[in-house]
Amino acid sequence: MEKRFNADLTKEELKYFHFGIASISGMREIMKSKYDIEYFSMGCLLRTEMECYNKLVNKYINEKYDKSINDIYEEIEN
């Protein structure tokens, strides 16, 4: 997934995959408008390759914006 992540980063087409019963309202808009990352709600089916990709996205967000994905979730609540 590192190759895929690096290719997406070069093309400025990063993605974030959310897993769980329901998507988080407002997350898609914040991820796209503030961080230029496309947000996908994947339901309950967890996929390890997407988890690996998400870890790389989390690292990127932390390095570029000094934030974690949890910080971004909190932006929605405030």
Secondary structure as UniProt FT lines:
FT   HELIX           2..10
FT   TURN            11..12
FT   STRAND          15..18
FT   TURN            25..26
FT   HELIX           27..35
FT   STRAND          38..41
FT   TURN            43..44
FT   HELIX           48..65
FT   HELIX           69..77
//
